[in-house]
């Protein structure tokens, strides 16, 4: 359903989302490996996507990708952000048998990763295939295989190469600091459900690209300048710590939660009022709630996410002079193989459109 808002002069704004574009773009983004800090593959993909709409993107020194859209009030800039990095792993050492020790990049749940195929990106522009396994990987070989704790001390990457010792692993350009990306196993179902790793946050990146497409194709101008930001370090807490000086507000589009304290379904969107650092800006958060009512005809869920944070909150902790807020699609099994629905992505795009027309 399309939603209309009467503006000055009697003209109407239609908030809408292209479902096929959202799904195709999200799938393209999910297929491109971008574990925390690894931007080499994603940069040309983002440049291609925005250039196809007629925009010119640019990067800062942290490789955050930006697109600026001029608004009616050129004296004000509001930033909308969605992060391109995903949880991943970094190589911390090489065992005598050639398996690789790892440390997590972001809040991994190792129980959700055992047996998953992965790719090791080396410091020498090569890639080696592998699989994530427990050091005591077989119930037939180790009595404690089922009960053994899964953590940085016990999880390994086994290379799918003829490697039997550390020197053979090093000969494949493996060093500490190489990064590990793992298979997303994306499924898009005919009924609209989406099952994949890295819905966090590539569903929201696709939504912001959908907003850019809407702005490019429709005779609409946002209320002020909008800076679209796509950082690479959210999962380790500092994606939004730098902002251009002219930004007055930072709104993160990131996943919203599902669980005992978080009512709603995968079809819904939520505004994040608090996270584990504390509250988001009161007025800006209320503006997102109001935009939800305008775009959807009903108030979105409001969440206090006490085991969660966003780049918007990171921007304020880093002493940027900005107001911060956040919202996103309700997503089940976060940091595992996540589940959301195309309805939530469409709703999020419409709420974002309503917000930028009145911010």
N, C-alpha and C positions, 0 to 999 in steps of 0.2 A: 504494500500500500504506500502511495506517495502522500506526503504531508505538506500542506501549504501554510505559509505564514504571510500575512498581509504586511507590506512594508509601507514606508512613506511614499506618497504619490499613488497608492492604490495598486501597485504592481505586486505580484505574488512570487515568493520563492518556493520552489519545490525541492524538498529534501529527498534525495533518492540515492540508491546504490546499485551498481551493476554487479549482480551476483556472480556472473561468469567471470568477469574481470577479477573480482576479489579472489575467487577460488584458483584461477589460473596463475595469478600473480603470487599468491601465497605458496602454491606448489613450486613455482620457480625459485622462490626465496628459500624454502625449506630444502630444496635439492642442492643448494649452494652452501658448502661447508663454511661456517664462520664461528668457530669456537672463540672464546674470549681473546681479544687482541689480534685475531688473525683476519685481516681485511683484504688479503691479496686477491681472492676469488670474487668477493662480493662487490668490491668497488666498481669494476666495469659493468656488472649487472645493474647496479643502481643507476649508474650514469646512462646506460642504455634505456632503462625504463622511464626516466624523467625526460630525457631528450626526445623520446617518442611522442611526448605530450607538448613539446615545444619549450620546455624549461631548461635553464642552465644551472647545474649544481656546482657546488664548490666544497672544499675540505678545509678544516683547520689542521693544526699540527698534531692533534690526537686522532686524526683521520675521520672524525665525525663528518658525515655528509650532510650538507644543507641545501635547501631550496627556499628562496624567498619569493613571496607573492605580495605585490603591492596592494594596499587597502585604501579605503577612503581617507582615513586619518594617517598620513604618512609620518606623523610625529610619534606614533606608538607602535611597538612591536611585541607581539605575543608569540611564544615558541610552543609548538606542538612536537613532542618527541616520542619516538618508538625505537627501541634498541635493536641493532642488527646482530649483536653477539649472542651466542647460545652457550649454555653450560658445556663444558668439555673437560679435557685433562691435559696436563703437561708431563713430559717425561722427566723424571727426577733422577734416574739412574738405570744401569744395566746389570742384570743378574749374571752370574757365572754361566747359566744355561742359555743365555741370549734373550730371555724374556725381559720385559721393560717394567721398571717400577714407575709409578705415576703419582701425581698429586692432583686433586680436583681443582678445576677452575669454575667456581660457582658452587651452589649448594646441591651437589650430586646425591642421589640415592643409589648407592652401588647395588642394592638388591634388585633394582630395576634394569641393570646393565649387563649382568652376567650372561655371557654367550652371544653378545651383540657384536656384529661386524664393525670394524672401525678402520680409519685411515690415519696414518702418522705422517704429518707434514714436517719435513726436515728443514733445517736452516740453509740448505743448499738447493732449494727449489725442486726437491724430489718428494715423492709420496710412496709409502709402503703400506700394503694392506695388512690388516691384523684382526684379532678377535680379543675381546675383553674376557678375562677368565680369573678365577680364584687361584691362588698359588697351589692350594690343595684341591685340584680341579675335578677329581674323580672320586665318587663314592666307593669305587672298586679298589682304589689305591691308597686312600687315606680314611682312617676311621672317623675323623672329625670333619669331613667335607661338608656335611649338612649344617653342623652347629658352628663352624668357624666364623668369626666375625669378619664382615666385609668392610674394609676401610683402606686407607692409603698404604697401610703396612702389608696388606694381603692381596690386593687386587693387582693384576698384571696385564700387560698387553703381550699376547703371543703373536709373533710375526708369521704371516703366511708365506714364508720363504724358507729355504734350506739353511736355517740358523740353529746352531747347537751350542754356541758359546758367545761370550761378550764381543770378542774380536770380529766375529762374523756379522754381528749386529752393527758394530761400528763401521764395517766396510760398506754398509748400506746407507751411510751418512746419518745414522742415528746418534744423536747427542742429547744430553740434558737440555731442556728448553724447547725441544720439538713439541708440537701440539698434536692432540688427538681429537679427531671428530668421529662421531659414531652415527650409524645409520638411523634415519628418522622413522622409516617404515610408515610412510604416509598412506592413509586410506581416506578417500572422500566417498561417502556413501550416498546413494540416490535419494535418501530421505533427509539429506542435509547435514548429517553428523560427520564430523571430521575427527580422525584419530591419527595422531602423529606426535613424535617428539618435536620440540621447538615451535609449537604453536605460540609459546612464550619465546620470542615476541613477534614472530614473523607474521602471525595473523594481524597484529596491530600495525606492523609496517605496511602490509597490504592495504589496510584500511586507510592509512594516511596517503598512500599512493592513489587510492580510490577518491579521496577528497581532492587531491591535486587534479585528477582527471575530471572531476565534476567542475572544479573551478575553470579548467581549460576549455571545457565544452559548453558551459552554460553562461548566460549573460548576467553573471553575479559578481559582485566585488565585496570582499570581506570588510568588516567594520574598520580594521586597522591592518597594518602590515603583519603578515603571518610568516614566521620562520619555521620551516619544517626541519627537524633535526633527527639524525639517525646515527647514534653513537655505537661504539664497539666494546665498552667496558662496564656495562650495567651490572652484569652478573657478579662482578667483584667490587661493586659499590662506588665507582667513580666515573661512570659514563657522562653524567651531567654536571660534573664539578666545574667545568669551564663553560661560560656562556658569553656571547658577544655583549658589549656594554649596553646596547640599546634595548635589550630584552627586559621587559617589565614583569612578565609572567611566564612560567614554565608549566605546561600540562603534559604529564606522561600518559600515553596510552600503553597500558600493560595489562596482563591478565588480571582478572578478578577471581576470587576464590570460591570453592565449593567445600562444604563440610558442615559440622553441627552448628556452628555459629554463623553460617552464611547461607540463608535461604535463597531459593531460586533454582533455575535449571540452566542447562547449557544454551538455552534459547535467549538468555537474559544478559543485560549489561548492568554494571554497578559502578557507582562513584565511590572512590576510596576516601574516607574522611580522616582516618588515622592509620599510621603504620607503626613499626616497633620503635621508631625514633620519636614519635609524637604526632600531633595534629597537623594536617594540611591547612592552608590559608582558609579562613572561615568564609569570606565573601566569594573567593574564587571557586571554592567547593560548592557553595550554594548556586553560583552561576551555572556550573555544570549540571546540577540537579534541575534547575529551571530549564536549561537547554534540553534535557531529557523529556520534560513535560511538553515543551514546545514541539519537539520532533516526533515524539511517540504517543503523545496524548495521555501519558501516565508517568508517575514518578518512578525513576529507576531505583534499584536496590542501593542502599548506602551501607558500606562495610567499614569495620575497624579491623585492619589486617595486622595483627600483632606479631606475626612471624614473616614479615614481608616488608620490602621497601622498593623505591623506584628512583629513577634518575631525577625526577622533579624534587624529591626530598634531598637527594645528593646535592642538587644545585644550591639549596639553601644552606645545607651544612657547610658547604665550601665558601660561604659568606658572599655569594652573589646577591645583589640587591633585587631579589625577585620574590613574587608570591608563587606558591607551588600548589598544584592539585593533580589528581590522577583519576583515571577511570579505565574500564576495560571489559572484555567479554568474560562471563563466568566460564571457568575452565576446570575440569576435573583432573585429578591425578597430576598436579603440577610438578614439574621437574622429573616426571616419568614419561610414559607414553600418554600424552595429554588428550583430552576430549573436549571439544566445543562444537558449536553448530553454526552454520552459515547465517541463521537468523540473528545471532548475537553480533556477528561481524557487520551485517547490514544495519542493525540498530545503532551500533557504535559509530558507523560512518554518518548516519543521519544526525545523531546527537552532536558529533563534531561539527558538522555543517551548520547546525542551528547555533552552536556556540560562536563560531567565527563570524557569523553574520550579525552578532549583537555584542561581541566582547568589547 
